[in-house]
Amino acid sequence: NICILHFVSYALFGLIGDFMPDKMCCRCLGFVLLIWLPGLLPVQSQEESCWAPRLDGGYVVPAQQSYTHGSSITYACDNGRKPAVESWWATSSCQNGEWQPAPQCIDEKSCLPPVIHNAQYTENPHGWYSDSEKIRITCNSGYEFKNQDTTAVCKNGTWTSVPTCDKSNKACDAPPKIPHAVIINQEYHDLFPEDSIVTYQCEDGFTVGGDATEQLLYCIVGNWTQTQPCSKWTTYKDGWIGGTLTELRVSTLLTANCGPPGTESDVPVCNHETEIWSLTYECSDFYKLEGPAQVMCYSSGSWSELPTCKVNFCTVDTADYADLLQLGQLKYIKERETQNLDCRAQDYWSRQLRAVFSCRNGRISRTECKYDSALLI
């Protein structure tokens, strides 16, 4: 053994200048062996066993001092207590030295986390709630409370007056699909709250009514503003904003030999003098059509007068009004229509005050903040 240790130490020190002391203590030689012969050490298992769980107010089957990795146990609780799950018995598994989930017996008057669809609330880190404990509910974006209740209370093991969150009448479903376009910078949702804005981007080689490759859609009172198709034609006379081309798609106008409406195209004129093609335009809800709705392609290769879509709404930014609740979003009001907006203040009876905003000839007018039962309908 001494010779072996001597040889190993010599091999080590020989690498650094052939220095070899005449004598070396066994302690040092043992250190050398640990460095050069790690394979001689036992390898510790990566999967640890679990000690028997400490379960106050309950019992475990089977009862053992320790359990191997992957073992499962079943437990139940004494009278007056219950497992922290939806059952009177529960199971747990040993996973690398820890019980998953941890066995736990709680007071039978406590409540487990409630299931409230389309809502959020602060979760208790213990995984359960004490008797008489109250939680405040918040509806997800695009949803609103069905009634005035916003809290739930744990009473004798069950939740009382649990609020419900229903889809808001002013929210929009998922935006419509547009051929040759995708929605960018926005994750998919089944529901979008009022005043949401999404951006469509056309496929390479396609544009929207001119040189633009993107268009915005707005969620207004439960409906998305109308979309425009992404077309391979890229030029228009005045642009086409806020409207929709129907009956014929712009990308099919080559068959009419007129080219895109309102452009100086190299496309030849119609070969048949009697051949006339027409297009029909319509504007979105918040725009109005000015000019003829139908555009004609004559045999000369020219188009008749082109219409335009003019803005037909007003916008209200609550940030411009100190007495209004700051919503952080623009409100859109159609021409000759009104909208009620909540004010910061409340009256003596804590009733909500509101102001009426009107859109006339593209201008906004408003009333003072006041309580009016008619505004609550």
N, C-alpha and C positions, 0 to 999 in steps of 0.2 A: 504494500500500500504506500509506503514511503517513497519507493521508486517511482510509482505512477504519479504521485503528487509532484515529485521532483521533476519528472519529465514534462508535465503539463505546465508547471511554473516556468520551466526553461523555455518552452515553446512560446509562452506569452511574452516574457522579458526579452527573448531573442529577437523579437520583431522591433524592438526599440533600442538598438545599439548593442545587441548581444551582451547586455548587462545581466549577470547572474550572481546573486548573493550566495555565499556558501551555505548559509542556513536560513530557513524560513519557518516561522511558527505555523502550527497547524491551522490557526484561525485564518491567516492570510491565504494558505493553500486552499482552504475550503471556499474562500471568496472567489478564487480563480476558477474552481470547478463550477461554481454557480454561474459564472459568466460564460464559460465555454461549453457547458453541458446542460443547457436548459431543458433538454428533453427528458432528463432524469427526474424532474419535478412532476408531481401528480397534477393533472388538469382538473380544475373544479367545474362541476356541471353548471350550465347556464340556466337551467330550469330549477327554481327553488321550490321546496315544499311549503305548505302553510301550517301554522299552528292552529289548534282548535279556536274558532272565533269566540269572542266574549259577547254573549247575547244576554242582556238584561231583560228579564221578564219573559223568557222563552226557552225552548229546548231544540236540540239539533239531532237529526238522524242521518247516518249513523254517528254515534258519539265516539270520537277518537282523540288521542293527544295530538296527532299530526296527520296531514293529508298530502298525498303526492300531487304534483302538478297535473292539472286537468281533472282532478276529482271533483265531484259534485255532492252537495249536501241539501237536505230539505229541512226547513225549520218552521215552527209554529209558535204562537205567543200565548201567554197565560190569560186568564180572564181579566177583562178591563183593558187589554192591549191588543194590538193587531200589527201585522207586517206592514212595512212602508210600501206596499204594492196593492193592486186591486184584487186581493184574494185573502182568504184566512190562512193560507200556507204559502210558502215561497221557496225558491231554490237559489243557490249561489254556487259559483265555480271557483276553484283555486287556480289562479293565473300568476305563475312565477312569484309565489310568496305572498300574494294578496288575494282577498276574496272579492269577486266581481259578480253582482253588486254586493256591497257590504251588508251582511245580515243585520236587521234592525227592527226592534219592536217599539211601537209608539203608542201613545194614549189613544184609545178607541174613539175619543171625541175629536181627535185631530183630523185634518183633511189632507188628501193628496192634491197635487197640482190640478186645477180644473182644465178641461179642454174647451177652449173658446176659439172658434174658427174666425179667421180674418182679424185677429186681435193680438195684442201683446200685453204683458204685465211683468212686474219685477219678480223673478223667481227666488224662492227661499233656498239658500245654499244647503240647508239640511235635507231638502227634497220633500218637505211636508210643512203644513201650517197648523199652528196651535188653535184650539177652540177660541172663538170670538175674534180671531185675527181677520183684518180687512185688507183687501188688495184693490188697487185702482187699475182699471182697464183702459187701454188706448186702442182705438180701431186702426187697422192698417190703412195706408194711403189708398183713397178711392172708396173707402167704406165709411159708414156713419152709424151711430147708435140708433137702434130701432125705437127705443124709448129713452127716457131721461136718466136712467140708471147708468152710472159709470163705475160703480164699485160692487164687489162681491164679498160676503161675510161668511166665515166658517162657523157653522152651528151644529154641534153634536155629530160631527163627522161628515156633514154634507154642506154644500155651498148654497146659500140663499140669494135670491135676486141677482142671478148671474146675467150680466148684460149680453145682448146679441148685436153683432155688427153686420149690417146688410149693405149691399151695393148701393152707393150713392146714385141718385137719379141724374146727377150732373157729371158722373164719371163716364169714361169711354171704355169700350172693349178694346182688344188689341188692334193696332192700326191695320188698315187694309193692305193686301199685297199688291204691289205695282210691278208689272212685267219690266224686266231689265233694270231693276232698282233694288237696293237693300237699305235697311235702316242702320245708321252708324251711331256709335257712341251711346248706345242704349241697349240695356239688357231686355230680354223678352218678359213681359208681364201679361197676365190675363186681363188686368184692369189698370187703367191709368186715371189719376185724379183730374178734376177740372183744371183747365189752364195748362195742362201738360203740353210740351212741344217736342216733336220728334223730327229728325232730319233724314230725308231720303237722299241717297246718292245714286246716280245713274251708272249703269255699266259702261265700261270704256267704249267710246265711240258713239254714245247716246247722250242727248242733252234734253233740257226742259225748255221748250219755247224760245230757244235762242242759244246763247253760249253757256248758260248756267248748267252746271252738272248736279246741283243740289236744290232741294225745295223743302220748305217747312210745312208741317201740318200741326194744327192747333186743336186741342180738345175743348170745345165750347158747348156748354149745356148738354153734355151727353153725346155729342156728335163730333166727328172729326171734320175739319174743313175739307173741301173736295180736292182731289189730287189731279195733277196733270200727267199725261203719259211721257215716258222717256222715249224720245224719237231719234232717229239717225239724222234727221234734218236739224240744222244748227242755226238757221237765221230766220228772223221774222221782222216785219216792218217796224212795229212799235213794241214788240214783245207781247206775251199773252200771260198776264198775271191774274190769278184769282179765278180762272175759268177752266172749262173743260171742252175739248173738241170731240164731237160725237159724229156718228154715222160712218165717217171714214177716218182711219188713223193717218196721221201726217206721213208716216213712213210708207204708205201705199199710194201717195199722190203721183208717183211716176206714171202710173197707168193713165192719169188724166192729162199728162203731157203739159201741165201748167207749172210744175215745180211747187215748192212750198209757197203758201199765200204771202203776197206782199214782198217777194224777193225778186231780184233780177237773176234768173237762173239760166243756165245754158241748155236746159231741157228743151227740145223742139216743141213747136206749137202742135195743137191737135191736128191730126190728119184729116178728120171728118168735120166739115163745117157745121153739121147738125149735132155734133157730140157736145153735150154740156154736162159737167160734173158739178156737184154742190157739196158744201160742208155746212154743218149746223153747229153753232157755238151756244154754250150756256155758261152762266157764271155761278160761282159758289154762293152759299147762303149769305155770306157777309160782303158780297160784291153785287153790283148792279150792271146790267148790260147797257152799253151805249153804242148805238149803231145797229145795223141789221143783224138778226140772228143767223140768217142764211147767207153764205158766200158762194158765188157762182164762178165756175171756171169756163170761160168762153173759148170758142174755137180759135180765137186769136192768140191763145196762150196766156191771157191776162186774167186776173181775179177782179171781182167786183169789190165794192167798198168793204173794208174790214172793220169789225166791231172791236171794242175794248171793254174790259171789266174795270170799273171804277170802285174805289173803296166806298163801302156803304155801312160803316160802323164807326163808333167812337171807342177810345180806350181810356181806362181810369187806372192810374197808379196810386195805390193807397199811401205810398210814401210821400205823395204830394199833399196829403191832408192829415194834419196833426191830430184831428179829433176822431179819425177812423182807426179801427183795428188794423195793425200792419200785417197784411197777408203775404207780402213779399212776392206777389205775382200781379200781372196785369189783368184787368177785367175788361171784357169786350161786350159792348152794348150795340145792338143793331139800330139802324136809323129809325127814329120815331118809336123806339121802345125804351123801357125803364128797367132799372135794377136796384134792389134794396141792399145796402151795405151796412154792416154792423159798426156801431160807434164804440169808442172806448168807455164812455160814461154810461151809467145806469141811473134810473130815476130813484125816488125815495123808497119805492117798494122793490128795488133791485131788479126791475124789469129792463130788458135789453132795449136800448135806444137805437134807432136806425135812420139813415138818410136815404132819400130817393134820388137817384141819378138818372137823368134823361139825356138822350142823344137827339139833337135837332140840327139838321144841315151840317153835320160833321162836328158840331160843338157840344160840349158837356155843360149841363146845368144841374144844380142840386138843391135839395131842401136842407133845412137845419136838422140836427139830430133830435129826434122826438120819438115818443112811444105812440104807436098807432096799432090797434088790434088788427086792423085790416092788413097791415104789413106782415103779420105772422101767418097768414093763410098760405 
